[in-house]
């Protein structure tokens, strides 16, 4: 009986390994077109500085601590997506100091429009939707992260926004 148990455990581990490999392969091969967040890898071939832009939804009137936490969520989410969708841009950004700029958008509609415009330009985007446990309603879109990408990639998208 113990031998059967040992064989079953080994078989289960092998099966788990194959399953994990299959899942990871699918994640790495998923569609990376602009509609799904973009592929900014081509931007990394530029020698210019890279940055990430964090756009805060000013309509929600969040406190400073809440804004800081939401910006952190957005930055982490964007880095996770860039790992798969724009690894070269991520490497360039990480090797050049990981610059982040915080800007403000007047409304949720403006935030969503910026995200759409950034994705159309092929940039990685990540939008934070709050759980609603503290200051804002559940599902509120609090911060949009764009990038990392070269600084010039942002001019037409966020150039009109004010610093936070």
GROMACS elastic network, one bead per residue, 0.5 to 0.9 nm:
[ bonds ]
;  ai    aj funct       b0    kb
    1     4     6  0.51565   500
    1     5     6  0.62949   500
    1     6     6  0.87225   500
    2     5     6  0.50240   500
    2     6     6  0.61897   500
    2     7     6  0.86993   500
    3     6     6  0.50355   500
    3     7     6  0.62260   500
    3     8     6  0.85489   500
    4     7     6  0.51661   500
    4     8     6  0.60964   500
    4     9     6  0.86594   500
    5     8     6  0.50486   500
    5     9     6  0.62271   500
    5    10     6  0.86996   500
    6     9     6  0.52422   500
    6    10     6  0.63069   500
    6    11     6  0.86436   500
    7    10     6  0.51527   500
    7    11     6  0.60808   500
    7    12     6  0.85208   500
    8    11     6  0.51033   500
    8    12     6  0.60690   500
    8    13     6  0.86383   500
    9    12     6  0.50250   500
    9    13     6  0.62213   500
    9    14     6  0.87136   500
   10    13     6  0.51301   500
   10    14     6  0.62999   500
   10    15     6  0.86109   500
   11    14     6  0.51710   500
   11    15     6  0.61319   500
   11    16     6  0.85499   500
   12    15     6  0.50415   500
   12    16     6  0.60310   500
   12    17     6  0.85589   500
   13    16     6  0.50101   500
   13    17     6  0.61583   500
   13    18     6  0.87384   500
   14    17     6  0.50663   500
   14    18     6  0.63647   500
   14    19     6  0.86566   500
   15    18     6  0.52139   500
   15    19     6  0.61749   500
   15    20     6  0.86550   500
   16    19     6  0.50382   500
   16    20     6  0.61131   500
   16    21     6  0.85501   500
   17    20     6  0.52185   500
   17    21     6  0.61755   500
   17    22     6  0.86333   500
   18    21     6  0.51168   500
   18    22     6  0.61707   500
   18    23     6  0.86860   500
   19    22     6  0.51123   500
   19    23     6  0.62331   500
   19    24     6  0.86464   500
   20    23     6  0.51081   500
   20    24     6  0.61035   500
   20    25     6  0.84834   500
   21    24     6  0.51718   500
   21    25     6  0.60353   500
   21    26     6  0.85865   500
   22    25     6  0.51429   500
   22    26     6  0.62350   500
   22    27     6  0.86992   500
   23    26     6  0.51717   500
   23    27     6  0.62542   500
   23    28     6  0.87452   500
   24    27     6  0.50372   500
   24    28     6  0.62120   500
   24    29     6  0.86130   500
   25    28     6  0.52291   500
   25    29     6  0.62071   500
   25    30     6  0.86666   500
   26    29     6  0.51181   500
   26    30     6  0.60182   500
   27    30     6  0.53616   500
   27    31     6  0.89628   500
   27    84     6  0.79520   500
   28    31     6  0.88336   500
   28    84     6  0.62756   500
   28    85     6  0.83622   500
   29    32     6  0.81926   500
   29    84     6  0.89524   500
   31    36     6  0.71874   500
   32    35     6  0.79589   500
   32    36     6  0.60306   500
   32    37     6  0.69654   500
   32    38     6  0.58223   500
   32    39     6  0.57796   500
   32    84     6  0.86103   500
   32    85     6  0.60602   500
   32    86     6  0.89911   500
   33    36     6  0.56396   500
   33    37     6  0.68572   500
   33    38     6  0.51585   500
   33    39     6  0.63094   500
   33    85     6  0.89557   500
   33   119     6  0.86742   500
   33   122     6  0.73068   500
   34    37     6  0.52603   500
   34    39     6  0.66362   500
   34   118     6  0.85602   500
   34   119     6  0.50292   500
   34   120     6  0.55062   500
   34   121     6  0.70524   500
   34   123     6  0.71174   500
   34   124     6  0.81307   500
   35    38     6  0.66037   500
   35   116     6  0.83804   500
   35   119     6  0.61554   500
   35   120     6  0.68896   500
   35   122     6  0.82340   500
   36    39     6  0.88683   500
   36   119     6  0.74756   500
   36   124     6  0.84519   500
   36   125     6  0.88387   500
   37    81     6  0.82093   500
   37    85     6  0.79502   500
   37   115     6  0.89125   500
   37   118     6  0.83404   500
   37   119     6  0.53302   500
   37   120     6  0.85022   500
   37   122     6  0.70341   500
   37   123     6  0.63774   500
   37   125     6  0.54197   500
   37   126     6  0.77453   500
   38    41     6  0.89735   500
   38    85     6  0.69096   500
   38    86     6  0.79963   500
   38   118     6  0.83143   500
   38   119     6  0.55231   500
   38   120     6  0.75865   500
   38   121     6  0.75780   500
   38   125     6  0.75751   500
   39    42     6  0.73688   500
   39    43     6  0.87570   500
   39    82     6  0.82100   500
   39    84     6  0.89943   500
   39    85     6  0.52177   500
   39    86     6  0.53428   500
   39    87     6  0.89815   500
   39   119     6  0.89076   500
   39   122     6  0.55162   500
   39   123     6  0.61505   500
   39   124     6  0.65284   500
   40    43     6  0.53757   500
   40    44     6  0.72431   500
   40    82     6  0.81183   500
   40    85     6  0.71207   500
   40    87     6  0.82615   500
   40    88     6  0.79952   500
   40    89     6  0.62728   500
   40    90     6  0.88625   500
   40   121     6  0.88990   500
   40   122     6  0.59087   500
   40   123     6  0.52658   500
   40   124     6  0.65273   500
   40   147     6  0.77813   500
   40   148     6  0.79687   500
   40   149     6  0.65563   500
   41    44     6  0.55275   500
   41    45     6  0.77226   500
   41    82     6  0.87145   500
   41    85     6  0.72105   500
   41    87     6  0.61926   500
   41    88     6  0.50894   500
   41    89     6  0.52300   500
   41    90     6  0.81337   500
   41   149     6  0.84493   500
   42    45     6  0.59341   500
   42    46     6  0.81770   500
   42    86     6  0.80242   500
   42    88     6  0.76705   500
   42    89     6  0.75476   500
   43    46     6  0.59213   500
   43    86     6  0.86844   500
   43    88     6  0.79987   500
   43    89     6  0.62009   500
   43   149     6  0.62153   500
   43   150     6  0.63319   500
   43   153     6  0.82149   500
   44    47     6  0.75153   500
   44    48     6  0.85733   500
   44    50     6  0.81505   500
   44    86     6  0.83159   500
   44    87     6  0.85611   500
   44    88     6  0.52920   500
   44    90     6  0.78209   500
   44    91     6  0.79499   500
   44    92     6  0.60455   500
   44    93     6  0.83897   500
   44   149     6  0.70504   500
   44   150     6  0.71972   500
   45    48     6  0.88180   500
   45    88     6  0.77576   500
   45    89     6  0.79134   500
   45    92     6  0.85868   500
   46    49     6  0.83429   500
   46   150     6  0.73604   500
   47    50     6  0.88954   500
   47    92     6  0.86271   500
   47   150     6  0.85550   500
   48   150     6  0.61854   500
   48   151     6  0.73296   500
   48   152     6  0.84738   500
   49    92     6  0.79023   500
   49    93     6  0.73105   500
   49    96     6  0.67077   500
   49    99     6  0.86644   500
   49   149     6  0.83309   500
   49   150     6  0.57143   500
   49   151     6  0.61302   500
   49   152     6  0.88655   500
   50    89     6  0.75865   500
   50    90     6  0.86005   500
   50    92     6  0.66622   500
   50    94     6  0.85569   500
   50    96     6  0.70764   500
   50    97     6  0.86825   500
   50    98     6  0.75351   500
   50    99     6  0.70590   500
   50   147     6  0.84527   500
   50   148     6  0.62523   500
   50   149     6  0.50770   500
   50   151     6  0.53797   500
   50   152     6  0.86615   500
   51    93     6  0.62359   500
   51    96     6  0.87647   500
   51    97     6  0.87239   500
   51    98     6  0.63871   500
   51   100     6  0.56339   500
   51   101     6  0.74084   500
   51   146     6  0.88656   500
   51   147     6  0.67984   500
   51   148     6  0.52165   500
   51   149     6  0.57698   500
   51   150     6  0.62351   500
   51   151     6  0.58936   500
   52    75     6  0.79005   500
   52    78     6  0.86435   500
   52    93     6  0.81905   500
   52    98     6  0.75383   500
   52    99     6  0.62679   500
   52   101     6  0.63828   500
   52   102     6  0.87858   500
   52   145     6  0.69471   500
   52   146     6  0.57878   500
   52   149     6  0.66989   500
   52   150     6  0.86960   500
   52   151     6  0.84132   500
   53    75     6  0.87689   500
   53    99     6  0.85453   500
   53   100     6  0.56655   500
   53   102     6  0.60399   500
   53   103     6  0.72628   500
   53   144     6  0.80667   500
   53   145     6  0.57054   500
   53   146     6  0.51888   500
   53   147     6  0.65683   500
   53   148     6  0.76605   500
   53   154     6  0.81736   500
   53   158     6  0.83243   500
   54    71     6  0.65526   500
   54    74     6  0.72889   500
   54    75     6  0.74490   500
   54   100     6  0.70451   500
   54   101     6  0.60198   500
   54   103     6  0.61462   500
   54   104     6  0.82672   500
   54   143     6  0.65442   500
   54   144     6  0.56920   500
   54   146     6  0.64805   500
   54   147     6  0.89188   500
   55    58     6  0.89263   500
   55    71     6  0.83356   500
   55   101     6  0.83389   500
   55   102     6  0.58552   500
   55   104     6  0.52198   500
   55   105     6  0.62768   500
   55   111     6  0.73143   500
   55   114     6  0.88698   500
   55   142     6  0.85067   500
   55   143     6  0.54633   500
   55   144     6  0.50333   500
   55   145     6  0.63328   500
   55   146     6  0.80955   500
   55   158     6  0.86849   500
   55   161     6  0.87301   500
   55   164     6  0.83566   500
   56    59     6  0.88393   500
   56    67     6  0.74035   500
   56    70     6  0.84997   500
   56    71     6  0.76656   500
   56   102     6  0.71646   500
   56   103     6  0.61627   500
   56   105     6  0.59763   500
   56   106     6  0.86162   500
   56   111     6  0.79652   500
   56   142     6  0.60941   500
   56   144     6  0.66250   500
   56   145     6  0.88589   500
   56   164     6  0.75908   500
   57    60     6  0.61319   500
   57    61     6  0.80240   500
   57    62     6  0.85948   500
   57   104     6  0.61442   500
   57   105     6  0.51927   500
   57   106     6  0.63314   500
   57   107     6  0.57877   500
   57   108     6  0.61637   500
   57   110     6  0.83907   500
   57   111     6  0.65880   500
   57   141     6  0.72192   500
   57   142     6  0.52359   500
   57   143     6  0.59031   500
   57   144     6  0.80778   500
   58    61     6  0.57013   500
   58    62     6  0.75447   500
   58   104     6  0.59102   500
   58   105     6  0.57237   500
   58   106     6  0.52642   500
   58   107     6  0.63165   500
   58   108     6  0.84229   500
   58   142     6  0.83530   500
   58   164     6  0.88494   500
   59    62     6  0.84402   500
   59   105     6  0.77655   500
   59   106     6  0.56794   500
   59   108     6  0.70348   500
   60   107     6  0.79511   500
   60   108     6  0.85305   500
   60   135     6  0.86814   500
   60   136     6  0.69247   500
   60   140     6  0.82823   500
   60   141     6  0.88958   500
   60   142     6  0.74170   500
   61   135     6  0.88114   500
   61   136     6  0.87013   500
   62    65     6  0.81249   500
   62    66     6  0.59249   500
   62    67     6  0.61036   500
   62   135     6  0.66966   500
   62   136     6  0.75140   500
   62   142     6  0.86456   500
   63    66     6  0.52440   500
   63    67     6  0.61844   500
   63    68     6  0.86635   500
   63   135     6  0.80407   500
   64    67     6  0.51178   500
   64    68     6  0.61810   500
   64    69     6  0.87121   500
   65    68     6  0.50666   500
   65    69     6  0.62522   500
   65    70     6  0.86168   500
   66    69     6  0.51636   500
   66    70     6  0.60983   500
   66    71     6  0.85102   500
   66   134     6  0.86455   500
   66   135     6  0.77432   500
   67    70     6  0.51253   500
   67    71     6  0.60123   500
   67    72     6  0.85244   500
   67   142     6  0.80610   500
   67   143     6  0.82029   500
   68    71     6  0.51748   500
   68    72     6  0.62280   500
   68    73     6  0.87535   500
   69    72     6  0.50897   500
   69    73     6  0.63257   500
   69    74     6  0.87282   500
   70    73     6  0.50225   500
   70    74     6  0.62118   500
   70    75     6  0.86655   500
   70   128     6  0.69981   500
   70   129     6  0.89616   500
   70   130     6  0.80582   500
   70   142     6  0.67186   500
   70   143     6  0.63309   500
   71    74     6  0.50085   500
   71    75     6  0.61144   500
   71    76     6  0.85803   500
   71   102     6  0.82768   500
   71   128     6  0.84697   500
   71   142     6  0.84922   500
   71   143     6  0.62812   500
   71   144     6  0.82597   500
   71   145     6  0.79135   500
   72    75     6  0.51660   500
   72    76     6  0.61578   500
   72    77     6  0.84983   500
   73    76     6  0.53137   500
   73    77     6  0.60945   500
   73    78     6  0.86166   500
   73   128     6  0.68612   500
   73   143     6  0.85265   500
   74    77     6  0.50990   500
   74    78     6  0.60942   500
   74    79     6  0.86068   500
   74   126     6  0.62125   500
   74   127     6  0.64874   500
   74   128     6  0.58215   500
   74   143     6  0.63610   500
   74   144     6  0.64939   500
   74   145     6  0.54024   500
   74   146     6  0.89078   500
   75    78     6  0.51612   500
   75    79     6  0.61999   500
   75    80     6  0.86523   500
   75   100     6  0.85687   500
   75   126     6  0.81048   500
   75   144     6  0.89081   500
   75   145     6  0.62064   500
   75   146     6  0.86879   500
   76    79     6  0.51711   500
   76    80     6  0.62320   500
   76    81     6  0.87500   500
   77    80     6  0.51271   500
   77    81     6  0.63128   500
   77    82     6  0.85782   500
   77   125     6  0.87167   500
   77   126     6  0.60619   500
   77   127     6  0.81917   500
   77   128     6  0.82348   500
   77   145     6  0.80709   500
   78    81     6  0.51391   500
   78    82     6  0.59774   500
   78    83     6  0.85312   500
   78   124     6  0.69143   500
   78   125     6  0.62659   500
   78   126     6  0.52940   500
   78   127     6  0.85598   500
   78   145     6  0.61849   500
   78   146     6  0.71351   500
   78   147     6  0.68941   500
   78   148     6  0.77728   500
   79    83     6  0.60914   500
   79    84     6  0.89528   500
   79    90     6  0.72632   500
   79   147     6  0.83065   500
   79   148     6  0.77959   500
   80    83     6  0.52498   500
   80    84     6  0.71506   500
   80    85     6  0.89425   500
   81    84     6  0.55226   500
   81    85     6  0.59813   500
   81    86     6  0.77056   500
   81   124     6  0.71000   500
   81   125     6  0.80381   500
   81   126     6  0.77836   500
   82    87     6  0.57561   500
   82    88     6  0.86794   500
   82    89     6  0.76795   500
   82    90     6  0.61009   500
   82   124     6  0.64785   500
   82   125     6  0.87899   500
   82   147     6  0.76985   500
   82   148     6  0.74522   500
   83    86     6  0.60831   500
   83    88     6  0.86190   500
   83    90     6  0.67939   500
   83    91     6  0.89040   500
   84    87     6  0.62388   500
   85   124     6  0.73408   500
   86    89     6  0.54399   500
   86    90     6  0.61898   500
   86    91     6  0.87355   500
   86   123     6  0.86166   500
   86   124     6  0.74315   500
   86   147     6  0.88754   500
   86   148     6  0.82979   500
   86   149     6  0.88157   500
   87    91     6  0.61086   500
   87    92     6  0.86227   500
   88    91     6  0.50519   500
   88    92     6  0.62069   500
   88    93     6  0.85820   500
   89    92     6  0.50620   500
   89    93     6  0.60993   500
   89    94     6  0.85371   500
   89   147     6  0.82693   500
   89   148     6  0.62166   500
   89   149     6  0.58066   500
   89   150     6  0.78987   500
   90    93     6  0.50697   500
   90    94     6  0.60414   500
   90    95     6  0.85017   500
   90    98     6  0.88768   500
   90   147     6  0.83434   500
   90   148     6  0.60095   500
   90   149     6  0.77037   500
   91    94     6  0.51105   500
   91    95     6  0.60382   500
   91    96     6  0.85835   500
   92    95     6  0.52114   500
   92    96     6  0.62562   500
   92    98     6  0.87164   500
   92   148     6  0.85989   500
   92   149     6  0.84381   500
   92   150     6  0.88637   500
   93    96     6  0.52610   500
   93    97     6  0.66199   500
   93    98     6  0.51775   500
   93    99     6  0.73408   500
   93   148     6  0.62383   500
   93   149     6  0.72709   500
   93   150     6  0.82595   500
   94    97     6  0.57587   500
   94    99     6  0.85110   500
   95    98     6  0.72675   500
   96    99     6  0.76569   500
   98   148     6  0.83558   500
   99   148     6  0.87601   500
  100   148     6  0.87109   500
  101   163     6  0.77984   500
  101   164     6  0.87209   500
  102   162     6  0.87516   500
  102   163     6  0.60211   500
  102   164     6  0.55726   500
  103   158     6  0.82518   500
  103   161     6  0.62234   500
  103   162     6  0.55950   500
  104   107     6  0.89679   500
  104   111     6  0.88672   500
  104   161     6  0.63607   500
  104   162     6  0.59408   500
  104   163     6  0.62477   500
  104   164     6  0.53235   500
  105   108     6  0.77059   500
  105   109     6  0.89380   500
  105   110     6  0.61016   500
  105   111     6  0.59772   500
  105   114     6  0.88251   500
  105   161     6  0.68529   500
  105   162     6  0.80301   500
  106   109     6  0.83423   500
  106   110     6  0.64369   500
  106   111     6  0.78252   500
  107   110     6  0.51520   500
  107   111     6  0.62914   500
  107   112     6  0.87287   500
  108   112     6  0.61778   500
  108   113     6  0.85636   500
  108   140     6  0.82824   500
  108   141     6  0.66260   500
  108   142     6  0.80108   500
  109   112     6  0.51709   500
  109   113     6  0.61571   500
  109   114     6  0.86519   500
  110   113     6  0.50511   500
  110   114     6  0.61873   500
  110   115     6  0.86670   500
  111   114     6  0.51985   500
  111   115     6  0.63433   500
  111   116     6  0.87830   500
  111   127     6  0.88886   500
  111   141     6  0.81097   500
  111   142     6  0.87101   500
  111   143     6  0.78729   500
  111   144     6  0.67794   500
  112   115     6  0.50676   500
  112   116     6  0.62453   500
  112   117     6  0.86573   500
  112   127     6  0.86767   500
  112   141     6  0.86274   500
  112   144     6  0.82643   500
  113   116     6  0.51010   500
  113   117     6  0.61714   500
  113   118     6  0.85863   500
  114   117     6  0.50909   500
  114   118     6  0.60714   500
  114   119     6  0.85852   500
  114   144     6  0.83525   500
  114   157     6  0.66324   500
  114   158     6  0.75251   500
  115   118     6  0.51079   500
  115   119     6  0.61400   500
  115   120     6  0.85334   500
  115   125     6  0.65063   500
  115   126     6  0.81726   500
  115   127     6  0.79757   500
  115   144     6  0.70033   500
  115   145     6  0.84343   500
  115   146     6  0.76372   500
  115   157     6  0.89842   500
  116   119     6  0.52256   500
  116   120     6  0.61520   500
  116   121     6  0.86952   500
  116   125     6  0.88918   500
  117   120     6  0.50877   500
  117   121     6  0.63651   500
  117   122     6  0.88944   500
  117   123     6  0.89516   500
  117   157     6  0.66606   500
  118   121     6  0.50670   500
  118   122     6  0.65311   500
  118   123     6  0.54134   500
  118   124     6  0.75047   500
  118   125     6  0.71059   500
  118   146     6  0.70831   500
  118   147     6  0.88091   500
  118   154     6  0.81225   500
  118   157     6  0.65007   500
  118   158     6  0.89892   500
  119   123     6  0.51503   500
  119   124     6  0.65395   500
  119   125     6  0.66765   500
  119   146     6  0.87858   500
  120   123     6  0.74273   500
  121   153     6  0.82113   500
  121   157     6  0.87818   500
  123   146     6  0.67006   500
  123   147     6  0.59112   500
  123   148     6  0.79382   500
  123   149     6  0.71964   500
  123   153     6  0.82978   500
  124   145     6  0.81528   500
  124   146     6  0.58085   500
  124   147     6  0.51296   500
  124   148     6  0.72237   500
  124   149     6  0.82969   500
  125   144     6  0.69589   500
  125   145     6  0.55300   500
  125   147     6  0.63532   500
  125   148     6  0.89857   500
  126   143     6  0.83050   500
  126   144     6  0.57648   500
  126   145     6  0.51083   500
  126   146     6  0.66932   500
  126   147     6  0.87423   500
  127   141     6  0.66934   500
  127   142     6  0.74875   500
  127   143     6  0.58391   500
  127   145     6  0.62904   500
  127   146     6  0.88300   500
  128   139     6  0.87414   500
  128   140     6  0.81134   500
  128   141     6  0.56558   500
  128   142     6  0.57269   500
  128   143     6  0.54084   500
  128   144     6  0.64569   500
  128   145     6  0.83035   500
  129   132     6  0.87252   500
  129   138     6  0.76213   500
  129   140     6  0.52875   500
  129   142     6  0.61520   500
  129   143     6  0.78728   500
  130   133     6  0.80250   500
  130   136     6  0.72739   500
  130   137     6  0.74166   500
  130   138     6  0.56981   500
  130   139     6  0.52349   500
  130   140     6  0.53706   500
  130   141     6  0.64256   500
  130   142     6  0.66261   500
  131   134     6  0.83316   500
  131   136     6  0.83190   500
  131   137     6  0.75804   500
  131   139     6  0.60812   500
  131   140     6  0.78592   500
  132   135     6  0.68513   500
  132   136     6  0.53311   500
  132   139     6  0.67845   500
  132   140     6  0.74917   500
  133   136     6  0.74475   500
  133   137     6  0.78243   500
  133   138     6  0.73359   500
  134   137     6  0.81854   500
  136   139     6  0.85341   500
  136   140     6  0.66430   500
  136   142     6  0.86917   500
  137   140     6  0.57137   500
  138   141     6  0.89560   500
  139   142     6  0.88531   500
  141   144     6  0.78839   500
  145   148     6  0.87352   500
  146   149     6  0.80657   500
  146   154     6  0.85347   500
  147   150     6  0.83064   500
  147   154     6  0.87484   500
  148   151     6  0.88338   500
  149   152     6  0.82787   500
  149   153     6  0.65057   500
  149   154     6  0.79659   500
  150   153     6  0.54944   500
  150   154     6  0.75971   500
  151   154     6  0.58844   500
  151   155     6  0.74062   500
  152   155     6  0.54952   500
  152   156     6  0.83257   500
  153   156     6  0.73337   500
  153   157     6  0.78636   500
  154   157     6  0.51864   500
  154   158     6  0.56577   500
  154   159     6  0.67153   500
  155   158     6  0.58019   500
  155   160     6  0.81617   500
  156   159     6  0.58509   500
  156   160     6  0.80971   500
  157   160     6  0.77527   500
  157   161     6  0.88800   500
  158   161     6  0.55242   500
  158   162     6  0.87777   500
  159   162     6  0.83268   500
